[in-house]
Amino acid sequence: MIIDTNQIITMTDANQNFSKASKTAEKYGEAIIIKNNKPRYLLVDLNNANYIELTEDEKIEVVAKRILAKHIEAFRELAK
C-alpha cells in the first residue's frame, strides 16, 4: 500500500477533530490514523474508495445486519 503523507492523521487529531479525519478520507478515499508513530487504523470513505465496491443493495444489507444484531432480542420477542 502506498501512503500519501497528506492522508496521515495522528490519533490525537482524529480524537479531537474527527471532521478533519473525515474530510481527509473524503478527499483521498481513506485516511491513515497513526498511533505511537505507526499506522494503526484506516478510515475509509465508502463512497470514494476504489477497492471497496458496494452496490446500493449491499450497503443496505450491511446496515440491516447491524440493526438486527443490535436489536436481536426485540426481534426475537416480536417473532413469538
N, C-alpha and C positions, 0 to 999 in steps of 0.2 A: 504494500500500500504506500503510495506516495502522498506525503502530507505537506500541504501548503502551510507555511508558518502563519498565514492570516486566519487559518482555521483553528488555531490553538487558543484555548481559553483555560485559565487556571481554575482550579476548584473553588478558590475564594471568589473569583469574579463570577463564576456560574452561580454560586450561592447568593451573592449579594446583588447580582444584576442578571437575572435569568433572561430578561429581554435581550441583552447583549448576546448571550449564547444562542438564543433562538434566531436572532437576526443573522448571526454568522452562519447558522445552519441553513437558513433560507437562502442566503447569498451563495454559499458554496455547496449546498446539498447536505453538508454534515459539518459538525463542529467536534473537535477532539478536546476533551476535558482532561487536563493533566493534574495529577496529584503526586506530590513529592517528586516533582520533575520527571515523571514518567507518564506516558499516555495510559489513561485508566478507563475512560468512558467515551462512548461515541453517541453524540446527539444527532439524530437523523431527521431531516425534513422529508417525510414520506412522499410529498408532492413533487419534490425535485431530485430525489436520489435516483441515480441511474440504475443501480444494481438491485434496488428493491422495486419491482414492478408488480403492483397490486391492482387488480380490476376493482371497480366500484363494489361489485358483489363480494369480493374477498375482503375489502375494507369493512363492509357491513358485517361479515361473518366474524371478523376479529373483535369488533365491538360487541356483537351479540354474545360471543363466548365469554367476554369479560363480565358483561351484565349477568349472565347465567351463573357464572362462578361466584360472583359477589352476592347474589340473592338466591342461591340454590335452595336454602331451607324454605323460603317463601314459595318458590315454585313447587317444591315437593308437597307442601301443605295445600296448595291450590289444586294439585293433581289428585288429591284424595276424593 
